Every structure is written in structure tokens, then in C-alpha cells.
Amino acid sequence: MKTRLLLSMMVGLAAVCGPAPALAAWSKGFVVDYYAAPGWKAGDKDSNCPNGDAPAPDWVKVMTTSWRTEEEARRLVTNAAVGGVPLGNRGPRPNQNVYRDPTLVADPMTPTVVGNTGYGFDLDGNSQTGFVSPDGKERGLDNQAYRAVGCMNQFRGGSRAEPRADVDYEMAEMRAGVFTVVIVVSGEGNDPMNDPNVRVGMYLSKDKLGIDSNGAVGADDSYRVDPDPRFTTVFDAKSVGGVITPRAPLERVRLREPGARGGFGQDLVLEKPQARLTLKADGTLFAEIGGYRNWRAMYESMAAAGAAAEQPAGVLYSALWYNWQKLADWKPAGIAGPNTHISGFYTMDAVPAFVITPDSHQVVTRAEVFSGVSQAASRTPEETARIMRLVGADAGFRLIGGARSWPNPPDPNESLPNDPLYWAKAIQDPRGSYYATGLASPAEPPPATAASPGGLASNGR
């Protein structure tokens, strides 16, 4: 009913609202119903993690410091409610927050993936490095983000066939209306399966997912594009045998962070990305994207919710910092010092949908960059902070000390920032949190704003 009503309204509006946008010979719309960063797992112990899951933290030991006795730590954490203990308060001195500066504590040396089976793209063009796909057909797959955390229980596995705990949580949040991602694929030929002139558009949507009576995302519902440039990627592509790939190398991909609790609407920025979309015989779409991501931005989005998420995750967040740092494998040209980015890989399953222009007037018939008012950006920092605090996140979170200055020594004169809306403001910044928190390098220009929508992705026109 929702779809039929909206489409009938659009027909009437189109008659009075001027000419339609440029048409494509064919177009297909989709809404994402599963979105993850998958990792390979073949049992409780496998060649990637021969010792099984990394041991869960001993919180009494973790919270015992030079200024807090073991007995005090035991009283603090025993029978305490999740989120009820300031677990981040375990630095060398009282009230030093190790989420804000993980370099206050030593590397916990949490095991990383030692095997060679995984998912990803060959980002560096070297088939001798990286993972081998589970079917053995692809080699040199770069996915160091997975290698860094793939033996932690919270991050082991992660495909739709074998979801992991954090993906279960994130997908439940997506289905509850936290965010919606839509995809438009259009072309100029007569056969979508084989077309040298294809356009791909990936967007945030203004509408919540439509859930059917079986609890699944329903097909053929309608969703309006949210034109926010932080979450938009459009590029030229080609289709061969139903597999769609970019016609030329992409410079950058911008999408929505798949995490719900950790991301809070944070933008996902992938450098030197690769993409592959597959039109499936049942009418659905399978999308794969990979690239290099700033690992400090990854850590920052997780650590902002550390007070509520670290204990149930069974992961020391300082381990995320140190493992990603050690395994980072790329940095922009001209940047001195250690690598700032780490390779990663994401997949999306999508079902057919009607993707609608931001003004609700027409069905999108050609993937393009849209302008208009963004629902994602219209939320105030105060509103964002209120939502974040409901789930135990720190709306004023920012990296400080050694973490902020990495790889340089900590600044002993740096004062603790006291803006209670710092992180909330950053993720509402039209440039995106990645840029607003100062984690982008000088070699990375900020994304276009709504006033200048061009250049959101390479090859857009």
C-alpha cells in the first residue's frame, strides 16, 4: 500500500512539477537489507585462528591499577550492570580515560589472524600478499582490518550465513529505522546484464526500512534519496554477465558507516576503492566494496561508545587501537610517518525497491548526484547527543594525548577538551566526521557540500 500510494502521488506531482530528469534505457532500484564487513570462519578453531577466540578480558585485572587495588577493582566490577562501571578510567593516574587516549596503557597483544583465508579486493596489485578467497579463485585480497580483529569473538565470522554478535546488533538497529541505504543502477543499452555504459549510485535514504509480516525487508517498497554528500557515491561502470564494475579506477567512496551504535551516522570514507555489484537471477543485488580507511577514524567511532560497548563486546578497545596501528597498510602520497589507513571490505545484500528523488516527485531513472535538504544533516548536535547518551555513548568524545598526536610523543600541556557536544558536532558536520575531527590528511580534499555537489565520486558527470 505504501508503494502504490506514493507512486500514484508522484504521477500527479510530475504532471505539475516540470520535466523529468534524464532517462536511462533501463534502471533498477534496490534497498539494502544486510550490510556487513565479513570475516571468514570455519569453526571455533580454524587455520586463521588456530587457538580459537582471543580470551575475554579479566576485568578485575584490567581495572587494577597503581592507584586502585585488586580488591577495589573486584568490588567495582562484580555484579555491575553493563555500562554502569567507568571502565575507561584505568590510566596511570585517576580519571585518565583510556578510550580517549589508548596509549596510556600498554599494547595488550591480542592475537591477530595468522591464516590466509578471507574476503576482500586486491587493492595494491600484488597477488602475492593478502588473503586467498575461500573458494581459492582470488588471491592477494587486502583486508588488514579483518586480520587485526578477526580472532576476537565479537568480530569472528560475519557473513549472512554466519552472522556475528556486532552484525546482529547493527542489522537489528538498521531494521528498527536507524538508517537505510539505497542503490540505483542504470544503463543505456538493451541488456542490463551486458552494458558498457552503466551508472551506479549509492545513497542514504530519508525513509525507514519496510518490514514485512515475516520480519524481513519487503521488496518493491519506495524510498526517498537523502542527498547528503557525506553518504553519496556515484560512478560510471560496465556490466558483463551481470557483474558491474567501475569503468575507470575510483578515487574515493563515501557511504554510511555500517555500525549502528559505533557509527551514529558517521561517514565511511574509502580511499583507492574497488567495487563489484552482481545482478542476481532472483532480482536481488549483491554489492562488494573495499578500500583503505583511516584506522584512527575507525577507532574513534568505536571508542565513543566504549563505556557501554567494551564489556559486552569482550574486547579491550586499546587492542583495536594497537592492532589496527600495527597492520595499517596505506597512506596518502606525500604523508610522512607510519601508515594512516588500513584496508577493509564490506558487502551489501539488496532487494528490489523504488528509489525516489529527494523531493518525492519521481522515481530515479538514472543514477546521479542529487541536491536538496538532507534529513541526516538536519539533526542538531543536541539531538544527536541526546540519542548517543541513551545508549551510553560520549557525545563529547575526542582523541587526546598520545592518541591524538600519534605518531608524535604526547603533549604534556594538552588540556582535556570540555565541549560536551564535540563528537556530536563532528558527525553532523557537512564535511563528515572524518574531516571535522582532523583525521583527514592535507592530501585529501574535503567532500563537496550540498552547494557544490559535483565531484562526490570520480567519473561522475
Residue, then its C-alpha position, 0 to 999 in steps of 0.5 A: m500500500k505504501t508503494r502504490l500510494l506514493l507512486s500514484m502521488m508522484v504521477g500527479l506531482a510530475a504532471v505539475c512539477g516540470p520535466a523529468p530528469a534524464l532517462a536511462a534505457w533501463s534502471k533498477g532500484f534496490v534497498v539494502d537489507y544486510y550490510a556487513a564487513p565479513g570475516w571468514k570462519a570455519g569453526d571455533k578453531d580454524s587455520n586463521c585462528p588456530n587457538g580459537d577466540a582471543p580470551a575475554p578480558d579479566w576485568v578485575k585485572v584490567m581495572t587494577t591499577s597503581w592507584r586502585t587495588e585488586e580488591e577495589a577493582r573486584r568490588l567495582v566490577t562484580n555484579a555491575a550492570v553493563g555500562g554502569v562501571p567507568l571502565g575507561n578510567r584505568g590510566p596511570r593516574p585517576n580519571q585518565n580515560v583510556y578510550r580517549d587516549p589508548t596509549l596510556v596503557a600498554d599494547p595488550m597483544t591480542p592475537t591477530v589472524v595468522g591464516n590466509t583465508g578471507y574476503g576482500f579486493d586486491l587493492d595494491g596489485n600484488s597477488q602475492t600478499g593478502f588473503v586467498s578467497p575461500d573458494g581459492k579463485e582470488r588471491g592477494l585480497d587486502n583486508q588488514a582490518y579483518r586480520a587485526v580483529g578477526c580472532m576476537n569473538q565479537f568480530r569472528g565470522g560475519s557473513r549472512a550465513e554466519p552472522r556475528a554478535d556486532v552484525d546482529y546488533e547493527m542489522a537489528e538497529m538498521r531494521a528498527g529505522v536507524f538508517t537505510v541505504v539505497i542503490v540505483v543502477s542504470g544503463e543505456g543499452n538493451d541488456p542490463m546484464n551486458d552494458p558498457n555504459v552503466r551508472v551506479g549510485m549509492y545513497l542514504s535514504k530519508d525513509k525507514l526500512g519496510i518490514d514485512s509480516n515475516g520480519a524481513v525487508g519487503a521488496d518493491d517498497s519506495y524510498r526517498v534519496d537523502p542527498d547528503p554528500r557525506f553518504t553519496t557515491v556515484f560512478d560510471a561502470k560496465s556490466v558483463g554477465g551481470v557483474i558491474t564494475p567501475r569503468a575507470p579506477l575510483e578515487r574515493v567512496r563515501l557511504r554510511e558507516p555500517g555500525a549502528r551504535g559505533g557509527f551514529g551516522q558517521d561517514l565511511v570514507l574509502e580511499k583507492p576503492q574497488a567495487r563489484l555489484t552482481l545482478k542476481a537471477d532472483g532480482t536481488l543485488f549483491a554489492e562488494i566494496g573495499g578500500y583503505r580507511n583511516w584506522r584512527a577514524m575507525y577507532e574513534s567511532m568505536a571508542a565513543a561508545g566504549a563505556a557501554a560497548e567494551q564489556p559486552a563486546g569482550v574486547l579491550y578497545s586499546a587492542l583495536w587501537y594497537n592492532w589496527q596501528k600495527l597492520a595499517d597498510w596505506k597512506p596518502a602520497g606525500i604523508a610522512g610517518p607510519n601508515t594512516h589507513i588500513s584496508g577493509f571490505y564490506t558487502m551489501d545484500a539488496v532487494p528490489a525497491f523504488v528509489i525516489t528523488p529527494d523531493s518525492h516527485q519521481v522515481v530515479t531513472r538514472a543514477e546521479v548526484f542529487s541536491g536538496v535538504s538532507q534529513a541526516a544533516s538536519r539533526t542538531p548536535e543536541e539531538t544527536a547527543r541526546i540519542m548517543r547518551l541513551v545508549g551510553a555513548d560520549a557525545g563529547f568524545r575526542l582523541i587526546g594525548g598520545a592518541r591524538s598526536w600519534p605518531n608524535p610523543p604526547d603533549p604534556n600541556e594538552s588540556l582535556p577538551n570540555d565541549p560536551l557536544y564535540w563528537a556530536k558536532a563532528i558527525q553532523d558536520p557537512r564535511g563528515s566526521y572524518y574531516a571535522t575531527g582532523l583525521a583527514s590528511p592535507a592530501e585529501p580534499p574535503p567532500a563537496t557540500a550540498a552547494s557544490p555537489g559535483g565531484l562526490a565520486s570520480n567519473g561522475r558527470 
